[in-house]
C-alpha cells in the first residue's frame, strides 16, 4: 500500500479535482503491477495511480472500452499534476 499522505498524492488529488470536478476515492488497486512495489522498495519513491476509467469500462475484457473524454481529461490531469508539483 502507498501512503497517501505525501506531496505527490496531494498534487494528484488537487489536479484530478480541478479537471474532473470530483472528489478522490482511494481504492486498493494496482497491486498486480510489480513495478509499483519495486519503486517504493528500491527507490523510496511512492507511486501515484491516477485512474481515469469508468466502472463499466470492462478492463481487459473482450468488450473493453475507454470513455474518450476521460482520455483527454486524463492528459490535462497529468499536466496539471506536474504543474502543481513544480510550484506553478
PDB file of N, CA, C and O in Angstrom:
ATOM      1  N   UNK A   1       0.843  -1.190   0.000  1.00  0.00           N
ATOM      2  CA  UNK A   1       0.000   0.000   0.000  1.00  0.00           C
ATOM      3  C   UNK A   1       0.880   1.241   0.000  1.00  0.00           C
ATOM      4  O   UNK A   1       1.954   1.261   0.600  1.00  0.00           O
ATOM      5  N   UNK A   2       0.414   2.249  -0.667  1.00  0.00           N
ATOM      6  CA  UNK A   2       1.122   3.526  -0.733  1.00  0.00           C
ATOM      7  C   UNK A   2       0.490   4.476   0.277  1.00  0.00           C
ATOM      8  O   UNK A   2      -0.734   4.586   0.358  1.00  0.00           O
ATOM      9  N   UNK A   3       1.321   5.152   1.036  1.00  0.00           N
ATOM     10  CA  UNK A   3       0.837   6.160   1.974  1.00  0.00           C
ATOM     11  C   UNK A   3       0.336   7.360   1.164  1.00  0.00           C
ATOM     12  O   UNK A   3       1.063   7.899   0.330  1.00  0.00           O
ATOM     13  N   UNK A   4      -0.889   7.765   1.410  1.00  0.00           N
ATOM     14  CA  UNK A   4      -1.464   8.879   0.645  1.00  0.00           C
ATOM     15  C   UNK A   4      -1.132  10.244   1.251  1.00  0.00           C
ATOM     16  O   UNK A   4      -1.528  11.278   0.715  1.00  0.00           O
ATOM     17  N   UNK A   5      -0.420  10.241   2.347  1.00  0.00           N
ATOM     18  CA  UNK A   5      -0.042  11.498   2.990  1.00  0.00           C
ATOM     19  C   UNK A   5       1.354  11.904   2.521  1.00  0.00           C
ATOM     20  O   UNK A   5       2.319  11.847   3.283  1.00  0.00           O
ATOM     21  N   UNK A   6       1.444  12.314   1.258  1.00  0.00           N
ATOM     22  CA  UNK A   6       2.713  12.784   0.710  1.00  0.00           C
ATOM     23  C   UNK A   6       2.410  13.834  -0.354  1.00  0.00           C
ATOM     24  O   UNK A   6       1.279  13.908  -0.835  1.00  0.00           O
ATOM     25  N   UNK A   7       3.385  14.639  -0.726  1.00  0.00           N
ATOM     26  CA  UNK A   7       3.125  15.735  -1.670  1.00  0.00           C
ATOM     27  C   UNK A   7       2.656  15.265  -3.047  1.00  0.00           C
ATOM     28  O   UNK A   7       1.922  15.985  -3.724  1.00  0.00           O
ATOM     29  N   UNK A   8       3.065  14.079  -3.465  1.00  0.00           N
ATOM     30  CA  UNK A   8       2.663  13.566  -4.776  1.00  0.00           C
ATOM     31  C   UNK A   8       1.179  13.198  -4.781  1.00  0.00           C
ATOM     32  O   UNK A   8       0.454  13.504  -5.727  1.00  0.00           O
ATOM     33  N   UNK A   9       0.747  12.545  -3.721  1.00  0.00           N
ATOM     34  CA  UNK A   9      -0.678  12.187  -3.612  1.00  0.00           C
ATOM     35  C   UNK A   9      -1.527  13.444  -3.504  1.00  0.00           C
ATOM     36  O   UNK A   9      -2.582  13.534  -4.132  1.00  0.00           O
ATOM     37  N   UNK A  10      -1.079  14.415  -2.714  1.00  0.00           N
ATOM     38  CA  UNK A  10      -1.848  15.662  -2.580  1.00  0.00           C
ATOM     39  C   UNK A  10      -1.931  16.389  -3.925  1.00  0.00           C
ATOM     40  O   UNK A  10      -2.979  16.939  -4.266  1.00  0.00           O
ATOM     41  N   UNK A  11      -0.838  16.396  -4.687  1.00  0.00           N
ATOM     42  CA  UNK A  11      -0.853  17.039  -6.007  1.00  0.00           C
ATOM     43  C   UNK A  11      -1.798  16.301  -6.956  1.00  0.00           C
ATOM     44  O   UNK A  11      -2.505  16.929  -7.744  1.00  0.00           O
ATOM     45  N   UNK A  12      -1.809  14.984  -6.881  1.00  0.00           N
ATOM     46  CA  UNK A  12      -2.711  14.202  -7.738  1.00  0.00           C
ATOM     47  C   UNK A  12      -4.166  14.487  -7.392  1.00  0.00           C
ATOM     48  O   UNK A  12      -4.995  14.663  -8.284  1.00  0.00           O
ATOM     49  N   UNK A  13      -4.476  14.533  -6.107  1.00  0.00           N
ATOM     50  CA  UNK A  13      -5.850  14.825  -5.665  1.00  0.00           C
ATOM     51  C   UNK A  13      -6.280  16.197  -6.171  1.00  0.00           C
ATOM     52  O   UNK A  13      -7.384  16.358  -6.692  1.00  0.00           O
ATOM     53  N   UNK A  14      -5.408  17.176  -6.014  1.00  0.00           N
ATOM     54  CA  UNK A  14      -5.740  18.535  -6.448  1.00  0.00           C
ATOM     55  C   UNK A  14      -5.934  18.595  -7.966  1.00  0.00           C
ATOM     56  O   UNK A  14      -6.896  19.193  -8.448  1.00  0.00           O
ATOM     57  N   UNK A  15      -5.034  17.985  -8.703  1.00  0.00           N
ATOM     58  CA  UNK A  15      -5.119  18.013 -10.169  1.00  0.00           C
ATOM     59  C   UNK A  15      -6.378  17.310 -10.663  1.00  0.00           C
ATOM     60  O   UNK A  15      -7.086  17.829 -11.526  1.00  0.00           O
ATOM     61  N   UNK A  16      -6.653  16.143 -10.120  1.00  0.00           N
ATOM     62  CA  UNK A  16      -7.833  15.397 -10.561  1.00  0.00           C
ATOM     63  C   UNK A  16      -9.117  16.154 -10.223  1.00  0.00           C
ATOM     64  O   UNK A  16     -10.071  16.151 -11.000  1.00  0.00           O
ATOM     65  N   UNK A  17      -9.131  16.802  -9.053  1.00  0.00           N
ATOM     66  CA  UNK A  17     -10.328  17.549  -8.661  1.00  0.00           C
ATOM     67  C   UNK A  17     -10.541  18.753  -9.588  1.00  0.00           C
ATOM     68  O   UNK A  17     -11.668  19.038  -9.995  1.00  0.00           O
ATOM     69  N   UNK A  18      -9.465  19.446  -9.913  1.00  0.00           N
ATOM     70  CA  UNK A  18      -9.576  20.599 -10.815  1.00  0.00           C
ATOM     71  C   UNK A  18     -10.121  20.199 -12.189  1.00  0.00           C
ATOM     72  O   UNK A  18     -10.936  20.918 -12.768  1.00  0.00           O
ATOM     73  N   UNK A  19      -9.681  19.082 -12.697  1.00  0.00           N
ATOM     74  CA  UNK A  19     -10.048  18.687 -14.061  1.00  0.00           C
ATOM     75  C   UNK A  19     -11.362  17.908 -14.105  1.00  0.00           C
ATOM     76  O   UNK A  19     -12.221  18.194 -14.938  1.00  0.00           O
ATOM     77  N   UNK A  20     -11.523  16.935 -13.224  1.00  0.00           N
ATOM     78  CA  UNK A  20     -12.715  16.084 -13.261  1.00  0.00           C
ATOM     79  C   UNK A  20     -13.866  16.626 -12.414  1.00  0.00           C
ATOM     80  O   UNK A  20     -15.005  16.182 -12.558  1.00  0.00           O
ATOM     81  N   UNK A  21     -13.568  17.591 -11.524  1.00  0.00           N
ATOM     82  CA  UNK A  21     -14.607  18.182 -10.655  1.00  0.00           C
ATOM     83  C   UNK A  21     -15.258  17.135  -9.751  1.00  0.00           C
ATOM     84  O   UNK A  21     -16.452  17.206  -9.463  1.00  0.00           O
ATOM     85  N   UNK A  22     -14.455  16.160  -9.307  1.00  0.00           N
ATOM     86  CA  UNK A  22     -14.936  15.099  -8.421  1.00  0.00           C
ATOM     87  C   UNK A  22     -13.932  14.911  -7.296  1.00  0.00           C
ATOM     88  O   UNK A  22     -12.737  15.158  -7.461  1.00  0.00           O
ATOM     89  N   UNK A  23     -14.440  14.468  -6.145  1.00  0.00           N
ATOM     90  CA  UNK A  23     -13.554  14.153  -5.030  1.00  0.00           C
ATOM     91  C   UNK A  23     -12.845  12.826  -5.285  1.00  0.00           C
ATOM     92  O   UNK A  23     -13.382  11.943  -5.953  1.00  0.00           O
ATOM     93  N   UNK A  24     -11.652  12.698  -4.754  1.00  0.00           N
ATOM     94  CA  UNK A  24     -10.876  11.478  -4.894  1.00  0.00           C
ATOM     95  C   UNK A  24     -11.461  10.379  -4.015  1.00  0.00           C
ATOM     96  O   UNK A  24     -11.857  10.613  -2.873  1.00  0.00           O
ATOM     97  N   UNK A  25     -11.505   9.192  -4.572  1.00  0.00           N
ATOM     98  CA  UNK A  25     -11.891   7.998  -3.830  1.00  0.00           C
ATOM     99  C   UNK A  25     -10.678   7.082  -3.845  1.00  0.00           C
ATOM    100  O   UNK A  25     -10.245   6.630  -4.906  1.00  0.00           O
ATOM    101  N   UNK A  26     -10.133   6.810  -2.669  1.00  0.00           N
ATOM    102  CA  UNK A  26      -8.972   5.931  -2.587  1.00  0.00           C
ATOM    103  C   UNK A  26      -9.438   4.483  -2.602  1.00  0.00           C
ATOM    104  O   UNK A  26     -10.280   4.082  -1.798  1.00  0.00           O
ATOM    105  N   UNK A  27      -8.883   3.705  -3.521  1.00  0.00           N
ATOM    106  CA  UNK A  27      -9.191   2.280  -3.577  1.00  0.00           C
ATOM    107  C   UNK A  27      -7.871   1.515  -3.619  1.00  0.00           C
ATOM    108  O   UNK A  27      -6.852   2.037  -4.072  1.00  0.00           O
ATOM    109  N   UNK A  28      -7.903   0.313  -3.157  1.00  0.00           N
ATOM    110  CA  UNK A  28      -6.703  -0.526  -3.242  1.00  0.00           C
ATOM    111  C   UNK A  28      -6.700  -1.170  -4.615  1.00  0.00           C
ATOM    112  O   UNK A  28      -7.458  -2.098  -4.899  1.00  0.00           O
ATOM    113  N   UNK A  29      -5.827  -0.650  -5.451  1.00  0.00           N
ATOM    114  CA  UNK A  29      -5.773  -1.105  -6.830  1.00  0.00           C
ATOM    115  C   UNK A  29      -4.330  -1.023  -7.312  1.00  0.00           C
ATOM    116  O   UNK A  29      -3.514  -0.306  -6.734  1.00  0.00           O
ATOM    117  N   UNK A  30      -4.029  -1.751  -8.358  1.00  0.00           N
ATOM    118  CA  UNK A  30      -2.679  -1.690  -8.918  1.00  0.00           C
ATOM    119  C   UNK A  30      -1.712  -2.643  -8.263  1.00  0.00           C
ATOM    120  O   UNK A  30      -0.525  -2.637  -8.589  1.00  0.00           O
ATOM    121  N   UNK A  31      -2.191  -3.466  -7.345  1.00  0.00           N
ATOM    122  CA  UNK A  31      -1.318  -4.405  -6.651  1.00  0.00           C
ATOM    123  C   UNK A  31      -0.700  -5.442  -7.567  1.00  0.00           C
ATOM    124  O   UNK A  31       0.308  -6.057  -7.219  1.00  0.00           O
ATOM    125  N   UNK A  32      -1.286  -5.642  -8.721  1.00  0.00           N
ATOM    126  CA  UNK A  32      -0.739  -6.626  -9.658  1.00  0.00           C
ATOM    127  C   UNK A  32       0.287  -6.003 -10.597  1.00  0.00           C
ATOM    128  O   UNK A  32       0.762  -6.662 -11.522  1.00  0.00           O
ATOM    129  N   UNK A  33       0.631  -4.742 -10.367  1.00  0.00           N
ATOM    130  CA  UNK A  33       1.644  -4.072 -11.180  1.00  0.00           C
ATOM    131  C   UNK A  33       2.952  -4.114 -10.384  1.00  0.00           C
ATOM    132  O   UNK A  33       3.163  -3.263  -9.520  1.00  0.00           O
ATOM    133  N   UNK A  34       3.836  -5.083 -10.653  1.00  0.00           N
ATOM    134  CA  UNK A  34       5.006  -5.321  -9.805  1.00  0.00           C
ATOM    135  C   UNK A  34       5.928  -4.117  -9.632  1.00  0.00           C
ATOM    136  O   UNK A  34       6.538  -3.967  -8.573  1.00  0.00           O
ATOM    137  N   UNK A  35       6.042  -3.266 -10.629  1.00  0.00           N
ATOM    138  CA  UNK A  35       6.983  -2.154 -10.544  1.00  0.00           C
ATOM    139  C   UNK A  35       6.600  -1.150  -9.461  1.00  0.00           C
ATOM    140  O   UNK A  35       7.465  -0.440  -8.946  1.00  0.00           O
ATOM    141  N   UNK A  36       5.312  -1.079  -9.106  1.00  0.00           N
ATOM    142  CA  UNK A  36       4.858  -0.146  -8.077  1.00  0.00           C
ATOM    143  C   UNK A  36       5.568  -0.446  -6.749  1.00  0.00           C
ATOM    144  O   UNK A  36       6.104   0.455  -6.104  1.00  0.00           O
ATOM    145  N   UNK A  37       5.563  -1.704  -6.362  1.00  0.00           N
ATOM    146  CA  UNK A  37       6.230  -2.105  -5.121  1.00  0.00           C
ATOM    147  C   UNK A  37       7.733  -1.898  -5.235  1.00  0.00           C
ATOM    148  O   UNK A  37       8.377  -1.477  -4.274  1.00  0.00           O
ATOM    149  N   UNK A  38       8.291  -2.190  -6.396  1.00  0.00           N
ATOM    150  CA  UNK A  38       9.733  -2.065  -6.593  1.00  0.00           C
ATOM    151  C   UNK A  38      10.198  -0.614  -6.484  1.00  0.00           C
ATOM    152  O   UNK A  38      11.244  -0.347  -5.892  1.00  0.00           O
ATOM    153  N   UNK A  39       9.437   0.329  -7.047  1.00  0.00           N
ATOM    154  CA  UNK A  39       9.799   1.746  -6.927  1.00  0.00           C
ATOM    155  C   UNK A  39       9.849   2.164  -5.467  1.00  0.00           C
ATOM    156  O   UNK A  39      10.779   2.851  -5.044  1.00  0.00           O
ATOM    157  N   UNK A  40       8.854   1.752  -4.702  1.00  0.00           N
ATOM    158  CA  UNK A  40       8.805   2.111  -3.289  1.00  0.00           C
ATOM    159  C   UNK A  40       9.959   1.470  -2.533  1.00  0.00           C
ATOM    160  O   UNK A  40      10.625   2.123  -1.730  1.00  0.00           O
ATOM    161  N   UNK A  41      10.189   0.197  -2.793  1.00  0.00           N
ATOM    162  CA  UNK A  41      11.215  -0.555  -2.068  1.00  0.00           C
ATOM    163  C   UNK A  41      12.628  -0.086  -2.417  1.00  0.00           C
ATOM    164  O   UNK A  41      13.418   0.214  -1.522  1.00  0.00           O
ATOM    165  N   UNK A  42      12.948  -0.022  -3.694  1.00  0.00           N
ATOM    166  CA  UNK A  42      14.320   0.264  -4.124  1.00  0.00           C
ATOM    167  C   UNK A  42      14.647   1.750  -4.238  1.00  0.00           C
ATOM    168  O   UNK A  42      15.774   2.161  -3.963  1.00  0.00           O
ATOM    169  N   UNK A  43      13.669   2.553  -4.642  1.00  0.00           N
ATOM    170  CA  UNK A  43      13.921   3.970  -4.871  1.00  0.00           C
ATOM    171  C   UNK A  43      13.348   4.861  -3.779  1.00  0.00           C
ATOM    172  O   UNK A  43      13.632   6.058  -3.729  1.00  0.00           O
ATOM    173  N   UNK A  44      12.537   4.265  -2.902  1.00  0.00           N
ATOM    174  CA  UNK A  44      11.849   5.021  -1.852  1.00  0.00           C
ATOM    175  C   UNK A  44      11.019   6.150  -2.459  1.00  0.00           C
ATOM    176  O   UNK A  44      10.979   7.267  -1.942  1.00  0.00           O
ATOM    177  N   UNK A  45      10.356   5.825  -3.572  1.00  0.00           N
ATOM    178  CA  UNK A  45       9.519   6.777  -4.284  1.00  0.00           C
ATOM    179  C   UNK A  45       8.091   6.230  -4.316  1.00  0.00           C
ATOM    180  O   UNK A  45       7.864   5.129  -4.818  1.00  0.00           O
ATOM    181  N   UNK A  46       7.123   6.990  -3.783  1.00  0.00           N
ATOM    182  CA  UNK A  46       5.745   6.495  -3.834  1.00  0.00           C
ATOM    183  C   UNK A  46       5.199   6.568  -5.256  1.00  0.00           C
ATOM    184  O   UNK A  46       5.472   7.516  -5.992  1.00  0.00           O
ATOM    185  N   UNK A  47       4.434   5.567  -5.624  1.00  0.00           N
ATOM    186  CA  UNK A  47       3.790   5.562  -6.933  1.00  0.00           C
ATOM    187  C   UNK A  47       2.408   6.169  -6.810  1.00  0.00           C
ATOM    188  O   UNK A  47       1.708   5.944  -5.823  1.00  0.00           O
ATOM    189  N   UNK A  48       2.025   6.925  -7.791  1.00  0.00           N
ATOM    190  CA  UNK A  48       0.701   7.544  -7.819  1.00  0.00           C
ATOM    191  C   UNK A  48      -0.060   6.939  -8.982  1.00  0.00           C
ATOM    192  O   UNK A  48       0.347   7.052 -10.138  1.00  0.00           O
ATOM    193  N   UNK A  49      -1.167   6.298  -8.661  1.00  0.00           N
ATOM    194  CA  UNK A  49      -2.011   5.683  -9.676  1.00  0.00           C
ATOM    195  C   UNK A  49      -3.230   6.583  -9.851  1.00  0.00           C
ATOM    196  O   UNK A  49      -4.061   6.690  -8.949  1.00  0.00           O
ATOM    197  N   UNK A  50      -3.334   7.223 -11.000  1.00  0.00           N
ATOM    198  CA  UNK A  50      -4.417   8.168 -11.258  1.00  0.00           C
ATOM    199  C   UNK A  50      -5.379   7.536 -12.265  1.00  0.00           C
ATOM    200  O   UNK A  50      -5.142   7.571 -13.472  1.00  0.00           O
ATOM    201  N   UNK A  51      -6.451   6.967 -11.757  1.00  0.00           N
ATOM    202  CA  UNK A  51      -7.399   6.270 -12.614  1.00  0.00           C
ATOM    203  C   UNK A  51      -8.345   7.222 -13.327  1.00  0.00           C
ATOM    204  O   UNK A  51      -8.856   8.174 -12.736  1.00  0.00           O
ATOM    205  N   UNK A  52      -8.566   6.952 -14.592  1.00  0.00           N
ATOM    206  CA  UNK A  52      -9.488   7.755 -15.394  1.00  0.00           C
ATOM    207  C   UNK A  52     -10.624   6.914 -15.964  1.00  0.00           C
ATOM    208  O   UNK A  52     -11.470   7.422 -16.700  1.00  0.00           O
ATOM    209  N   UNK A  53     -10.640   5.644 -15.627  1.00  0.00           N
ATOM    210  CA  UNK A  53     -11.635   4.736 -16.170  1.00  0.00           C
ATOM    211  C   UNK A  53     -12.973   4.840 -15.464  1.00  0.00           C
ATOM    212  O   UNK A  53     -13.082   5.411 -14.379  1.00  0.00           O
ATOM    213  N   UNK A  54     -13.978   4.281 -16.097  1.00  0.00           N
ATOM    214  CA  UNK A  54     -15.332   4.233 -15.551  1.00  0.00           C
ATOM    215  C   UNK A  54     -15.652   2.806 -15.114  1.00  0.00           C
ATOM    216  O   UNK A  54     -15.059   1.854 -15.621  1.00  0.00           O
ATOM    217  N   UNK A  55     -16.582   2.656 -14.180  1.00  0.00           N
ATOM    218  CA  UNK A  55     -16.904   1.300 -13.696  1.00  0.00           C
ATOM    219  C   UNK A  55     -17.325   0.332 -14.804  1.00  0.00           C
ATOM    220  O   UNK A  55     -17.102  -0.872 -14.682  1.00  0.00           O
ATOM    221  N   UNK A  56     -17.922   0.831 -15.867  1.00  0.00           N
ATOM    222  CA  UNK A  56     -18.389  -0.066 -16.924  1.00  0.00           C
ATOM    223  C   UNK A  56     -17.399  -0.205 -18.090  1.00  0.00           C
ATOM    224  O   UNK A  56     -17.782  -0.667 -19.165  1.00  0.00           O
ATOM    225  N   UNK A  57     -16.147   0.184 -17.896  1.00  0.00           N
ATOM    226  CA  UNK A  57     -15.158   0.069 -18.968  1.00  0.00           C
ATOM    227  C   UNK A  57     -14.764  -1.383 -19.257  1.00  0.00           C
ATOM    228  O   UNK A  57     -14.231  -1.673 -20.328  1.00  0.00           O
ATOM    229  N   UNK A  58     -15.017  -2.287 -18.323  1.00  0.00           N
ATOM    230  CA  UNK A  58     -14.726  -3.718 -18.506  1.00  0.00           C
ATOM    231  C   UNK A  58     -13.261  -3.964 -18.877  1.00  0.00           C
ATOM    232  O   UNK A  58     -12.961  -4.621 -19.873  1.00  0.00           O
ATOM    233  N   UNK A  59     -12.349  -3.417 -18.045  1.00  0.00           N
ATOM    234  CA  UNK A  59     -10.921  -3.543 -18.329  1.00  0.00           C
ATOM    235  C   UNK A  59     -10.506  -4.986 -18.574  1.00  0.00           C
ATOM    236  O   UNK A  59     -10.884  -5.888 -17.827  1.00  0.00           O
ATOM    237  N   UNK A  60      -9.746  -5.188 -19.602  1.00  0.00           N
ATOM    238  CA  UNK A  60      -9.180  -6.478 -20.013  1.00  0.00           C
ATOM    239  C   UNK A  60     -10.231  -7.481 -20.465  1.00  0.00           C
ATOM    240  O   UNK A  60      -9.915  -8.660 -20.621  1.00  0.00           O
ATOM    241  N   UNK A  61     -11.435  -7.064 -20.675  1.00  0.00           N
ATOM    242  CA  UNK A  61     -12.489  -7.951 -21.176  1.00  0.00           C
ATOM    243  C   UNK A  61     -12.572  -7.830 -22.701  1.00  0.00           C
ATOM    244  O   UNK A  61     -12.043  -6.878 -23.274  1.00  0.00           O
ATOM    245  N   UNK A  62     -13.219  -8.768 -23.347  1.00  0.00           N
ATOM    246  CA  UNK A  62     -13.351  -8.678 -24.812  1.00  0.00           C
ATOM    247  C   UNK A  62     -14.066  -7.411 -25.278  1.00  0.00           C
ATOM    248  O   UNK A  62     -13.806  -6.922 -26.378  1.00  0.00           O
ATOM    249  N   UNK A  63     -14.963  -6.878 -24.448  1.00  0.00           N
ATOM    250  CA  UNK A  63     -15.695  -5.663 -24.822  1.00  0.00           C
ATOM    251  C   UNK A  63     -15.179  -4.445 -24.059  1.00  0.00           C
ATOM    252  O   UNK A  63     -15.944  -3.547 -23.708  1.00  0.00           O
ATOM    253  N   UNK A  64     -13.878  -4.429 -23.811  1.00  0.00           N
ATOM    254  CA  UNK A  64     -13.245  -3.317 -23.100  1.00  0.00           C
ATOM    255  C   UNK A  64     -13.445  -2.019 -23.873  1.00  0.00           C
ATOM    256  O   UNK A  64     -13.447  -2.009 -25.104  1.00  0.00           O
ATOM    257  N   UNK A  65     -13.615  -0.910 -23.124  1.00  0.00           N
ATOM    258  CA  UNK A  65     -13.740   0.403 -23.749  1.00  0.00           C
ATOM    259  C   UNK A  65     -13.078   1.445 -22.856  1.00  0.00           C
ATOM    260  O   UNK A  65     -12.721   1.161 -21.712  1.00  0.00           O
ATOM    261  N   UNK A  66     -12.921   2.631 -23.380  1.00  0.00           N
ATOM    262  CA  UNK A  66     -12.412   3.752 -22.588  1.00  0.00           C
ATOM    263  C   UNK A  66     -13.125   5.003 -23.087  1.00  0.00           C
ATOM    264  O   UNK A  66     -13.110   5.304 -24.281  1.00  0.00           O
ATOM    265  N   UNK A  67     -13.740   5.717 -22.176  1.00  0.00           N
ATOM    266  CA  UNK A  67     -14.509   6.918 -22.496  1.00  0.00           C
ATOM    267  C   UNK A  67     -13.544   8.004 -22.997  1.00  0.00           C
ATOM    268  O   UNK A  67     -12.719   8.504 -22.232  1.00  0.00           O
ATOM    269  N   UNK A  68     -13.651   8.363 -24.275  1.00  0.00           N
ATOM    270  CA  UNK A  68     -12.697   9.285 -24.908  1.00  0.00           C
ATOM    271  C   UNK A  68     -12.571  10.621 -24.165  1.00  0.00           C
ATOM    272  O   UNK A  68     -11.450  11.109 -24.019  1.00  0.00           O
ATOM    273  N   UNK A  69     -13.664  11.240 -23.686  1.00  0.00           N
ATOM    274  CA  UNK A  69     -13.480  12.479 -22.918  1.00  0.00           C
ATOM    275  C   UNK A  69     -12.584  12.289 -21.686  1.00  0.00           C
ATOM    276  O   UNK A  69     -11.856  13.204 -21.302  1.00  0.00           O
ATOM    277  N   UNK A  70     -12.635  11.108 -21.070  1.00  0.00           N
ATOM    278  CA  UNK A  70     -11.756  10.846 -19.929  1.00  0.00           C
ATOM    279  C   UNK A  70     -10.300  10.728 -20.365  1.00  0.00           C
ATOM    280  O   UNK A  70      -9.395  11.047 -19.594  1.00  0.00           O
ATOM    281  N   UNK A  71     -10.070  10.281 -21.578  1.00  0.00           N
ATOM    282  CA  UNK A  71      -8.714  10.226 -22.122  1.00  0.00           C
ATOM    283  C   UNK A  71      -8.124  11.636 -22.152  1.00  0.00           C
ATOM    284  O   UNK A  71      -7.004  11.855 -21.690  1.00  0.00           O
ATOM    285  N   UNK A  72      -8.870  12.574 -22.689  1.00  0.00           N
ATOM    286  CA  UNK A  72      -8.385  13.957 -22.775  1.00  0.00           C
ATOM    287  C   UNK A  72      -8.295  14.623 -21.408  1.00  0.00           C
ATOM    288  O   UNK A  72      -7.353  15.368 -21.142  1.00  0.00           O
ATOM    289  N   UNK A  73      -9.256  14.363 -20.553  1.00  0.00           N
ATOM    290  CA  UNK A  73      -9.175  14.903 -19.182  1.00  0.00           C
ATOM    291  C   UNK A  73      -8.003  14.293 -18.429  1.00  0.00           C
ATOM    292  O   UNK A  73      -7.385  14.949 -17.592  1.00  0.00           O
ATOM    293  N   UNK A  74      -7.703  13.044 -18.727  1.00  0.00           N
ATOM    294  CA  UNK A  74      -6.540  12.399 -18.117  1.00  0.00           C
ATOM    295  C   UNK A  74      -5.248  13.099 -18.494  1.00  0.00           C
ATOM    296  O   UNK A  74      -4.380  13.310 -17.647  1.00  0.00           O
ATOM    297  N   UNK A  75      -5.118  13.456 -19.754  1.00  0.00           N
ATOM    298  CA  UNK A  75      -3.933  14.192 -20.199  1.00  0.00           C
ATOM    299  C   UNK A  75      -3.847  15.529 -19.463  1.00  0.00           C
ATOM    300  O   UNK A  75      -2.780  15.908 -18.980  1.00  0.00           O
ATOM    301  N   UNK A  76      -4.963  16.237 -19.381  1.00  0.00           N
ATOM    302  CA  UNK A  76      -4.982  17.521 -18.663  1.00  0.00           C
ATOM    303  C   UNK A  76      -4.620  17.335 -17.192  1.00  0.00           C
ATOM    304  O   UNK A  76      -3.903  18.155 -16.618  1.00  0.00           O
ATOM    305  N   UNK A  77      -5.113  16.264 -16.589  1.00  0.00           N
ATOM    306  CA  UNK A  77      -4.844  15.996 -15.175  1.00  0.00           C
ATOM    307  C   UNK A  77      -3.357  15.766 -14.921  1.00  0.00           C
ATOM    308  O   UNK A  77      -2.800  16.264 -13.943  1.00  0.00           O
ATOM    309  N   UNK A  78      -2.729  15.015 -15.803  1.00  0.00           N
ATOM    310  CA  UNK A  78      -1.303  14.735 -15.624  1.00  0.00           C
ATOM    311  C   UNK A  78      -0.478  16.003 -15.821  1.00  0.00           C
ATOM    312  O   UNK A  78       0.482  16.243 -15.088  1.00  0.00           O
ATOM    313  N   UNK A  79      -0.849  16.808 -16.800  1.00  0.00           N
ATOM    314  CA  UNK A  79      -0.166  18.094 -16.991  1.00  0.00           C
ATOM    315  C   UNK A  79      -0.307  18.947 -15.739  1.00  0.00           C
ATOM    316  O   UNK A  79       0.670  19.518 -15.256  1.00  0.00           O
ATOM    317  N   UNK A  80      -1.525  19.031 -15.218  1.00  0.00           N
ATOM    318  CA  UNK A  80      -1.774  19.840 -14.014  1.00  0.00           C
ATOM    319  C   UNK A  80      -1.030  19.275 -12.812  1.00  0.00           C
ATOM    320  O   UNK A  80      -0.519  20.038 -11.993  1.00  0.00           O
ATOM    321  N   UNK A  81      -0.960  17.964 -12.693  1.00  0.00           N
ATOM    322  CA  UNK A  81      -0.218  17.290 -11.620  1.00  0.00           C
ATOM    323  C   UNK A  81       1.236  17.771 -11.603  1.00  0.00           C
ATOM    324  O   UNK A  81       1.766  18.129 -10.552  1.00  0.00           O
ATOM    325  N   UNK A  82       1.873  17.775 -12.773  1.00  0.00           N
ATOM    326  CA  UNK A  82       3.272  18.222 -12.846  1.00  0.00           C
ATOM    327  C   UNK A  82       3.401  19.723 -12.604  1.00  0.00           C
ATOM    328  O   UNK A  82       4.398  20.170 -12.037  1.00  0.00           O
ATOM    329  N   UNK A  83       2.417  20.502 -13.020  1.00  0.00           N
ATOM    330  CA  UNK A  83       2.442  21.937 -12.731  1.00  0.00           C
ATOM    331  C   UNK A  83       2.389  22.169 -11.221  1.00  0.00           C
ATOM    332  O   UNK A  83       3.137  22.988 -10.689  1.00  0.00           O
ATOM    333  N   UNK A  84       1.515  21.454 -10.541  1.00  0.00           N
ATOM    334  CA  UNK A  84       1.377  21.607  -9.097  1.00  0.00           C
ATOM    335  C   UNK A  84       2.667  21.194  -8.401  1.00  0.00           C
ATOM    336  O   UNK A  84       3.134  21.890  -7.499  1.00  0.00           O
ATOM    337  N   UNK A  85       3.235  20.092  -8.802  1.00  0.00           N
ATOM    338  CA  UNK A  85       4.497  19.634  -8.197  1.00  0.00           C
ATOM    339  C   UNK A  85       5.627  20.635  -8.461  1.00  0.00           C
ATOM    340  O   UNK A  85       6.515  20.811  -7.627  1.00  0.00           O
ATOM    341  N   UNK A  86       5.586  21.289  -9.629  1.00  0.00           N
ATOM    342  CA  UNK A  86       6.610  22.270  -9.972  1.00  0.00           C
ATOM    343  C   UNK A  86       6.390  23.631  -9.344  1.00  0.00           C
ATOM    344  O   UNK A  86       7.205  24.539  -9.503  1.00  0.00           O
ATOM    345  N   UNK A  87       5.276  23.766  -8.624  1.00  0.00           N
ATOM    346  CA  UNK A  87       5.027  25.025  -7.929  1.00  0.00           C
ATOM    347  C   UNK A  87       4.398  26.104  -8.771  1.00  0.00           C
ATOM    348  O   UNK A  87       4.464  27.277  -8.402  1.00  0.00           O
ATOM    349  N   UNK A  88       3.789  25.757  -9.893  1.00  0.00           N
ATOM    350  CA  UNK A  88       3.157  26.778 -10.742  1.00  0.00           C
ATOM    351  C   UNK A  88       1.680  26.815 -10.529  1.00  0.00           C
ATOM    352  O   UNK A  88       0.985  27.612 -11.158  1.00  0.00           O
TER     353      UNK A  88
END
